[in-house]
Amino acid sequence: MGFFPLKLSHAYAMYEHGNNSRRSAELALEHVNARNDVLRDYTLEMIVLDSGDDEGVAVNSFFHELYEGGRPSLMVIGGLRNEITEILARPMRYWNLLQISYGSHSHSLSMSQLPNLFRTIPSSAGYNDPIVKMLELWGWDRVAIVSSTFPMFTEAVEDLRMKFGNTSINNNNDVIAYEKFNIDKAQPIKILKDKDARIIIGNFYEYDAIPLFCEAYKAGFYGPKYVWIIYGHYDPDWWIVEDGWVTCTPEEMTKAVEGYIGVKFETLSRLENKTVSGYTAEWYREKMLNETNVDLGSVTQTPTYAYDAVWAAALALNASIADITPETLDQFEYATGANMTEIFRKNLYNVNFLGVSGQVQFDHIGDRQGTYIISKNINGTNHDIGKYSARDNSMQWNYPDQFIWADTGGFPPPDEDIMVIEIDDVSMELFATMCAFSCVGIVMALGFLFFNVYFRNERLIKMSSPNLNDVIIAGCILSYVTVILLGIDTRVLNQNDQHLTVICQVRVWVFALSFTLSFGAMFSKTWRVYTIFTNKKVQKRVIKDHQLFVMVGVLLLIDVVILAAWQIIDPLTVSIKEMGEKVDPERDDVVIKIEQHNCWGKYDTYFIWALYIFKGLLLVFGAFITWQTRNVSIPALNDSKYIGLSIYNVVIFSALGVPMSYLLENTNYTYAVVTGLIVFCTTLTLCLLFFPKVVSIIYGYAPEDVGTRVMSNLNGRAGYSSGIRNGPNEERHRRLLAAKGGPSAAESSVSNVYDRERSTQTSEATRM
């Protein structure tokens, strides 16, 4: 039996589909009966019955044929509409008949208890398999669904949501919105937009799609960052509406639908191979075009499935001939044909052939494992970009991603704004520059250290306390190292790397100790000058180097106590501070989140201020005694003036650097200012203290320039005294002095007088 809607009713489409499907099925019968290897010794006939596109008419035709039609039929082909197919399928088992539908694709037919129903048209739920595959492939797990209230579509949606739970898409919560509509199309669009849906799966017919996309255009819910996945069986250029039944112009509709993806089952095979009939799908297309004036290669109709349904029945019956021996096919009876029907069923499950609609094969519930075509609307034209095979759950693409996603840079758009983390690190260029300056500074400091050690017995060097000079150089080297440590961040080390936490802690120690070593040593030397030359009593006052080392040691001990307490109570760790967000200027679906990775501790503010107060008091006191000794000229302590300048330098730049480090939020600016001040201040200090000594050693100096005069107006006194003996260069210096004529008699006289009055103090000072 073959059921087709053959009479013109209120649904012209059904009438056209029915008549074209009937002709296609009859063509298949001709091809089957022309084959000697299929149903040999049999002629397959089809009794054409009119379903009338009405359930009552279809049932009446069925029972009339059962009881008045003559010899029994072995199978049933049809029906076309879902409701007719279902009402026919329910009583089939009582007459041991198998049914193959060519046009009913409702998912409810798969879920119903209809064991005798097979379908050569894929189930509407089958659309969900390529959709899920695309979601997985393109990384979309945040989707929205909008559907009409038509049962076929709501059933397909439930199947889709169930399949979400069986894939890498985690669970139903990934469906951020599920909106059903009937008449009002604006409300679901508003809800989808409010929920920032980007990937929308649509389940509706063409006449619902047109007003829905019009509302999407009005709401601005369109563009490259939105992807609609809908049925692909609509007419070509379906969105172009000229009769004014929607309020959007054709141009606006074209913009609204741009980029949508259509999923449709393959109605006509694209292969050039010969089908089971011995003819190609293209031959079949031309044959039907000539007979029906319908191009089955460009429109979606059911005739191809009717053709393949006949062939599926013929092949199953052909395979059953050997299995039912000694019985024959013409011995089938409705009442006693249960065993024979089971054999027919088994062989229907086993059919696997290339039909005009593609490869024909049934799954365990009798649904077609078909091929689905994936199309995309690109610049107003639908392109078949790929196809999905249900047989092996595979996707094959006809175009590269660069073409498919040309409007989004060659990549599928994200299902939500891409949050790109931009870490506000120090730029590599700035870091490299400051590292270069620091390395040059370290090399220079090491050169001064070598110079200081090598010439430590030279009177010029000895008078400046070379041991304390070594401490100053060590502190300066650590300052340069601090510059490098401050630039090591997540660009160099991973944020989860424990070494980054260690760097955070080491920075504080190195910077604090470098300051104390360099500034503390300079402070102690200035304090010695201040102590000696503010002593109003004419008595011996001896301050030796080891006493100054004790002073530096006490300052270091205070540092160590504060830092150790900090390390034990609240060790620094790496924290993330959010600095704000900005939209990528090149892609409006990319949001750049700016983060700073800082060294953080719960109580770090208290410890930082403890260090600030300690070193601030030291700076204030150092500035005070430097000011008090500003007019002291001490050749015996020949670098006192330069030490004073260096202390002023440290005070000024510390006063600048600390507040600026808090005021500037940009990491590059902060790093540039802080490290720039450190490098400049450290370099200036080294140059002030050591460069004059280097020049003097290279070009020579006179003995009276070192240890021959001690002058001060601090207490209203002035003095001129002879100094100690020179070092290895004494003879050369004496010759220089002789060439100049030697000291005058007046100078010698003043020197003798002063020697008698201040012999004790000056001799001790010169030894220092």
Residue pairs with C-beta under 8 A, 6 or more apart in sequence:
1 46
1 47
1 49
1 62
1 65
1 73
1 75
1 76
1 77
1 78
2 22
2 25
2 46
2 47
2 48
2 49
2 76
2 77
2 78
3 49
3 50
3 51
3 58
3 61
3 62
3 76
3 77
3 78
3 79
3 80
3 84
3 88
4 18
4 19
4 21
4 22
4 25
4 48
4 49
4 50
4 51
4 78
4 79
4 80
5 11
5 14
5 15
5 17
5 18
5 50
5 51
5 52
5 53
5 79
5 80
5 81
6 15
6 18
6 19
6 22
6 48
6 50
6 51
6 52
7 15
7 50
7 52
8 15
9 15
9 52
9 53
9 54
11 53
14 53
14 80
14 81
15 53
16 294
16 301
17 80
17 103
17 301
17 302
17 303
18 51
18 53
18 80
19 292
20 288
20 292
20 294
20 301
20 302
20 303
21 80
21 102
21 103
21 301
21 302
21 303
21 305
21 306
22 48
22 306
23 288
23 291
23 292
23 303
24 288
24 303
24 304
24 306
24 307
25 46
25 77
25 102
25 306
25 307
25 309
25 310
26 46
27 284
27 287
27 288
27 307
28 277
28 306
28 307
28 308
28 309
28 310
28 311
28 314
29 44
29 45
29 46
29 310
31 277
31 278
31 279
31 311
32 38
32 39
32 44
32 277
32 310
32 311
32 314
33 39
33 43
33 44
35 277
35 278
38 314
38 315
38 318
39 314
39 317
39 318
39 321
39 329
42 317
42 329
42 330
44 310
44 313
44 314
44 317
46 77
46 310
47 65
47 69
47 73
49 58
49 61
49 62
49 65
49 78
50 57
50 61
51 57
51 58
51 61
51 78
51 79
51 80
51 81
51 84
52 58
52 61
53 80
53 81
53 84
54 84
55 83
55 84
55 87
58 79
58 84
58 87
58 88
59 87
59 88
62 88
62 91
65 73
66 95
66 334
71 330
72 332
72 333
72 334
72 337
73 97
74 97
74 98
74 313
74 317
74 329
74 332
74 344
75 97
75 98
75 99
75 100
75 313
75 317
75 344
76 88
76 92
76 97
76 98
76 99
76 100
77 99
77 100
77 102
77 306
77 309
77 310
77 313
78 84
78 85
78 88
78 99
78 101
78 102
78 103
79 85
79 88
79 101
79 103
79 104
80 101
80 102
80 103
80 104
80 302
81 103
81 104
82 104
82 105
82 106
82 108
82 109
82 152
84 104
85 99
85 101
85 103
85 104
85 109
85 117
86 104
86 106
86 108
86 109
86 112
86 114
88 99
89 99
89 101
89 109
89 112
89 114
89 116
89 117
90 114
92 98
92 99
92 114
92 116
92 117
93 115
93 116
95 334
96 334
96 335
96 337
96 338
96 340
96 341
97 116
97 334
97 341
98 116
98 118
98 313
98 341
98 344
98 345
98 348
99 116
99 117
99 118
100 118
100 119
100 120
100 309
100 312
100 313
100 348
101 109
101 117
101 118
101 119
101 120
101 121
101 309
102 119
102 120
102 121
102 302
102 305
102 306
102 308
102 309
103 121
103 302
103 305
103 306
104 119
104 121
105 119
105 121
105 122
105 123
105 124
105 126
105 152
105 265
106 123
106 124
106 151
106 152
106 155
107 123
107 124
107 125
107 152
107 155
107 156
107 159
108 151
108 152
108 155
109 117
109 119
109 123
110 123
110 125
110 365
110 367
111 155
115 366
116 341
116 345
117 366
118 312
118 348
118 362
118 366
118 367
119 366
119 367
119 368
120 305
120 306
120 308
120 309
120 312
120 355
120 357
120 360
120 368
121 265
121 302
121 305
121 368
121 370
122 265
122 367
122 368
122 369
122 370
122 372
122 390
123 367
123 368
124 152
124 153
124 155
124 156
125 155
125 156
125 159
125 160
126 265
126 367
126 368
126 370
126 372
126 390
127 156
127 231
127 263
127 265
127 372
128 156
128 159
128 160
128 163
129 163
129 372
129 388
129 390
129 393
130 263
130 372
130 374
130 388
130 395
131 160
131 201
131 229
131 263
132 160
132 163
132 164
132 167
132 169
133 388
133 393
133 395
134 140
134 229
134 261
134 374
134 395
135 141
135 143
135 167
135 169
135 199
136 167
136 168
136 169
137 395
138 412
139 412
139 414
139 415
140 199
140 227
140 412
140 415
141 168
141 169
141 170
141 174
141 415
142 174
142 176
142 198
142 199
142 415
142 416
143 174
143 175
143 176
143 197
143 199
143 200
143 201
143 415
144 175
144 176
144 177
144 178
144 179
144 192
144 195
144 197
144 199
144 200
144 201
145 157
145 160
145 161
145 175
145 177
145 178
145 179
145 200
145 201
145 202
145 203
146 177
146 178
146 179
146 180
146 181
146 188
146 192
146 200
146 201
146 202
146 203
146 204
146 212
147 153
147 154
147 156
147 157
147 178
147 179
147 180
147 181
147 202
147 203
147 204
148 180
148 181
148 182
148 203
148 204
148 205
148 208
149 180
149 181
149 182
150 204
150 205
153 203
153 204
154 180
154 203
156 203
157 178
157 203
160 201
161 172
161 175
161 178
164 170
164 171
164 172
164 174
164 175
165 171
165 172
176 195
176 197
177 191
177 192
177 195
177 197
179 187
179 188
179 191
179 192
180 188
181 187
181 188
181 204
181 208
181 212
185 208
185 211
185 212
185 214
185 215
186 215
186 218
186 219
188 212
189 212
189 215
189 216
189 219
189 221
190 219
192 200
192 221
193 219
193 220
193 221
196 416
196 417
197 226
198 225
198 226
198 227
198 413
198 414
198 415
198 416
198 589
199 227
199 229
199 415
200 226
200 227
200 228
200 229
201 229
201 230
202 209
202 212
202 228
202 229
202 230
202 231
203 230
203 231
204 212
204 230
204 231
205 231
206 234
206 235
206 238
209 230
209 234
209 238
209 239
210 238
210 239
210 241
210 246
210 253
211 246
213 222
213 228
213 239
213 248
213 253
213 256
213 257
214 246
214 247
214 248
214 252
214 253
214 256
216 222
216 256
217 248
217 252
217 253
217 255
217 256
218 247
218 248
222 255
222 256
222 257
222 258
223 258
224 259
224 407
224 408
224 413
225 408
225 413
225 414
225 588
225 589
226 259
226 413
227 259
227 260
227 261
227 412
227 413
228 257
228 259
228 260
228 261
229 260
229 261
229 262
229 263
230 260
230 261
230 262
230 263
231 262
231 263
231 264
232 262
232 263
232 264
232 373
232 374
232 375
232 382
233 262
233 264
233 300
234 262
235 299
236 298
236 382
239 250
239 253
239 254
239 256
239 257
240 250
240 253
240 254
241 248
241 250
241 253
242 250
246 253
248 256
254 380
257 377
258 377
258 378
258 379
258 380
259 376
259 377
259 378
259 407
260 376
260 377
261 374
261 375
261 376
261 377
262 373
262 374
262 375
262 376
262 377
262 382
263 372
263 373
263 374
263 375
263 388
264 300
264 372
264 373
264 375
265 370
265 371
265 372
265 373
266 357
266 358
266 370
266 371
266 372
266 373
266 387
267 296
267 300
267 301
267 304
267 305
267 357
268 281
268 284
268 285
268 296
268 297
268 304
268 356
268 357
269 275
269 281
269 354
269 355
269 356
269 357
269 358
270 281
270 387
271 281
271 354
271 358
272 280
272 282
273 280
273 354
274 280
274 354
275 281
275 284
275 353
275 354
275 355
275 356
276 311
276 315
276 353
276 354
276 355
277 284
277 311
277 356
279 287
281 356
282 297
284 296
284 304
284 307
284 356
285 295
285 296
285 297
288 294
288 296
288 303
289 295
289 296
292 303
294 301
294 303
296 303
296 304
304 355
304 356
304 357
305 357
307 355
307 356
307 357
308 355
308 356
308 357
308 360
311 353
311 355
311 360
312 348
312 351
312 353
312 355
312 360
313 348
315 347
315 351
315 353
316 344
316 347
316 348
316 350
316 351
317 329
317 344
317 347
319 347
319 350
319 351
320 329
320 340
320 343
320 344
320 347
321 328
321 329
323 343
323 346
323 347
324 340
324 343
327 340
332 340
348 362
348 366
349 362
349 364
349 366
351 360
351 361
351 362
352 359
352 360
352 361
353 359
353 360
354 360
357 370
358 370
358 371
359 369
359 370
359 371
359 389
359 391
360 368
361 368
361 369
361 391
362 368
362 369
363 369
363 390
368 390
369 390
369 391
370 390
371 387
371 388
371 389
371 390
372 387
372 388
372 390
373 384
373 386
373 387
374 384
374 385
374 386
374 387
374 388
374 395
375 382
375 383
375 384
375 385
376 382
376 383
376 385
376 404
377 383
378 403
378 404
378 406
378 407
383 398
383 399
384 398
385 397
385 398
385 399
385 403
385 404
386 395
386 396
386 397
386 398
386 399
387 395
387 396
387 398
388 394
388 395
388 396
389 395
389 396
397 404
401 410
401 411
401 412
402 410
404 412
405 411
405 412
405 413
408 587
409 587
413 589
414 589
417 589
417 590
417 591
418 587
418 589
418 590
418 591
419 591
419 593
420 584
420 590
420 591
420 592
420 593
421 593
421 595
422 592
422 593
422 594
422 595
423 489
423 490
423 491
423 495
423 594
423 595
423 596
423 597
424 579
424 594
424 595
424 596
424 666
424 667
424 668
425 489
425 490
425 491
425 597
425 667
426 487
426 489
426 491
426 667
426 668
426 671
427 668
428 491
430 487
430 668
430 671
430 672
431 487
431 491
431 671
434 483
434 484
434 487
434 671
434 672
434 675
434 676
434 679
435 483
435 484
435 487
437 483
437 679
438 480
438 481
438 483
438 484
438 675
438 679
439 480
441 476
441 480
441 679
441 682
441 683
441 686
442 477
442 480
442 481
444 683
444 686
445 473
445 476
445 477
445 480
445 686
446 477
448 473
448 686
448 690
448 694
449 470
449 473
451 690
451 693
451 694
451 697
452 461
452 466
452 469
452 470
452 473
452 690
453 466
453 470
455 461
455 693
455 697
456 462
456 466
457 727
457 728
458 697
458 727
458 728
458 729
459 703
459 706
459 707
459 724
459 725
459 726
459 727
459 729
459 730
460 638
460 693
460 696
460 697
460 701
460 706
460 727
461 469
461 693
461 697
462 727
463 635
463 636
463 637
463 638
463 706
463 707
463 766
464 637
464 638
464 639
464 693
465 525
465 545
465 548
465 637
465 768
467 545
467 549
468 521
468 524
468 525
468 545
468 548
468 549
468 552
469 521
469 689
469 690
471 517
471 518
471 520
471 521
471 549
471 552
472 517
472 518
472 521
472 522
472 685
472 689
473 686
474 517
474 518
475 513
475 514
475 515
475 516
475 517
475 518
475 519
475 520
475 521
476 514
476 518
476 682
476 685
476 686
477 514
478 510
478 511
478 513
478 514
478 517
478 518
479 511
479 514
479 515
479 518
479 678
479 681
479 682
480 678
480 679
480 682
481 510
481 514
482 507
482 510
482 511
482 514
482 678
483 675
483 678
483 679
485 503
485 506
485 507
485 510
485 511
486 507
486 671
486 674
486 675
487 671
487 675
488 500
488 503
489 500
489 597
489 667
490 500
490 597
493 499
493 500
493 503
494 500
495 574
495 576
495 597
500 574
500 597
501 572
501 573
501 574
504 572
504 573
504 574
504 599
505 567
505 571
505 572
505 599
507 599
508 563
508 566
508 572
508 599
509 563
512 559
512 562
512 563
512 611
512 615
513 556
513 559
515 615
516 552
516 555
516 556
516 559
516 615
517 552
517 556
518 650
518 682
518 685
519 615
519 618
519 619
519 622
519 647
519 650
520 551
520 552
520 555
520 556
520 618
521 548
521 552
522 622
522 643
522 646
522 647
522 650
522 685
523 551
523 618
523 621
523 622
523 625
523 647
524 548
524 551
524 552
525 548
525 637
525 639
525 640
525 643
526 622
526 625
526 626
526 629
526 640
526 643
526 644
526 647
527 548
527 551
527 625
528 543
528 548
528 637
528 768
529 629
529 632
529 634
529 637
529 640
530 625
530 628
530 629
531 541
531 543
532 541
532 543
532 761
532 765
533 629
533 632
533 634
533 712
533 714
533 715
534 628
534 714
534 715
535 541
535 761
536 715
538 757
538 758
538 760
538 761
539 760
539 761
540 760
540 761
540 764
541 761
541 764
542 764
542 768
543 768
544 768
545 768
555 618
558 614
559 611
559 614
562 607
562 610
562 611
562 614
563 607
565 607
566 572
566 601
566 604
566 607
569 603
570 601
570 602
570 603
570 604
570 607
571 601
572 599
572 600
572 601
572 604
573 599
573 600
573 601
574 597
574 598
574 599
574 600
575 597
575 598
575 599
575 600
576 595
576 596
576 597
576 598
577 595
577 596
577 597
577 598
578 593
578 594
578 595
579 594
579 595
579 596
579 665
580 593
580 594
581 591
581 592
581 593
581 594
582 591
582 592
582 594
583 590
583 591
583 592
584 590
584 591
584 592
596 667
601 607
612 658
615 654
619 650
619 651
619 654
622 647
622 650
622 651
623 647
623 648
623 651
626 643
626 644
626 647
626 648
628 714
629 640
629 644
629 714
630 644
631 712
631 713
631 714
632 640
632 711
632 712
632 714
633 640
633 641
633 709
633 711
633 712
634 640
634 710
634 712
634 765
635 705
635 706
635 707
635 708
635 709
635 710
635 723
636 706
636 707
636 710
636 723
636 762
636 765
636 766
636 768
637 765
637 768
638 705
638 706
639 689
639 692
639 693
642 688
642 689
642 692
643 689
645 688
646 684
646 685
646 688
646 689
649 681
649 684
649 685
649 688
650 681
650 685
653 677
653 680
653 681
654 681
656 677
657 673
657 674
657 677
657 678
660 670
660 673
660 674
661 670
661 673
661 674
664 670
664 673
696 705
700 729
700 732
700 733
700 736
701 729
701 733
702 733
702 736
702 737
702 740
703 723
703 726
703 730
703 733
703 734
703 737
704 723
704 737
704 743
706 723
706 726
707 723
707 724
707 766
708 720
708 721
708 722
708 723
708 751
709 719
709 720
709 721
709 723
710 719
710 720
710 721
710 758
710 762
710 765
710 766
711 718
711 719
711 720
712 718
712 719
719 754
719 757
719 758
719 762
720 747
720 750
720 751
720 754
721 751
721 754
721 755
721 758
721 759
721 762
722 751
722 755
723 766
724 766
724 767
726 733
726 734
737 743
743 751
754 762
755 762
